[in-house]
Amino acid sequence: MSDKIFNVLFLCTTNSARSLLAEAQLNALGKGRFKAFSAGSFPAGMVNSGAIDFLQHIGLPTEGLRSKSWDEFASPDAPVMDYVLTVCDDAAGDTPPVWPGHPISAHWGVVDPAKLKGNEDQKHHAFMETATNLRKRIELFVSLPTSSLDRMSLTRHLNEIGKAV
């Protein structure tokens, strides 16, 4: 069993909801084997209040969550990522920086709950659906025998997980 902690960067264009939901959930579910981060190609500069409300509602910590640029993770002093996962289609189409360490990448597109128009219950339900979808994918991810799979197998598994749910 390896003691390595795997760094995972979740990307979304604005880094205001989906990528932050994924970051918080992987940090909770990763059991110390994973350290999650999030960023955006065009960050909004603020976290969507619906994402914060939802994470607090399910008991996950929200302190330290902020909307930030993916450039922070492309600098020489940034943590080296093992995995980079896009969670929105727009970010998957953006040209990313060159990531130090050449991480394994995959796309896990999910619906943007922040775009839903409706009452508070409908908005909360949209955040719940997106977070649940991400949680199921994260649970599959953390169950992978990462230390015994080669790069090609990990990439294939991550792409399959992105199509799940």
Number of C-alpha atoms within 10 A of each C-alpha: 7 8 8 10 13 16 17 24 25 28 30 30 25 24 31 28 28 29 30 28 26 27 23 21 21 26 18 15 14 19 11 13 16 18 19 23 23 29 26 24 21 16 18 17 14 14 18 19 12 18 23 19 14 19 20 12 11 9 9 15 15 16 8 6 18 19 22 22 21 23 15 13 21 18 14 10 9 12 16 19 22 19 21 21 25 26 25 22 16 14 21 19 10 12 8 14 12 12 19 16 12 12 18 16 19 22 21 23 20 20 17 17 22 17 9 14 10 10 9 10 9 13 18 19 15 21 25 17 15 18 25 16 19 27 17 13 22 20 15 14 18 15 10 13 10 15 11 11 12 9 12 10 12 21 16 12 16 24 16 14 20 22 12 13 10
